[in-house]
Amino acid sequence: MRHVPLAAFKDRASEYIAAAEKGEEIIITRHGRPAAKLTTAIDREERQRRAREALDRLMEHRERMRAEGRTATIEEMIAWKNEGRP
């Protein structure tokens, strides 16, 4: 759990929201005292289900590549990881 002053949260809100989406709890403080808690809107079971589905898709892709006699480069894997991100 990370404590963040309100001013810092205002400056880097997107970063803290991304951390909360990944499961981290962010406590926003005002004058050194907790004022709010930022957490993911997706429950733990949903996150686990999504992670399992993503892993299953990766394993299927790996099997298709193997059947074609191909391997992936580090650059390809990084591009796949970042696909759809701004």
Secondary structure, DSSP 4 states (H G I P E B T S, - for coil): -EEEEHHHHHHTHHHHHHHHHTT--EEEEETTEEEEEE--SS-HHHHHHHHHHHHHHHHHHHHHHHHTT----HHHHHHHHHTT--
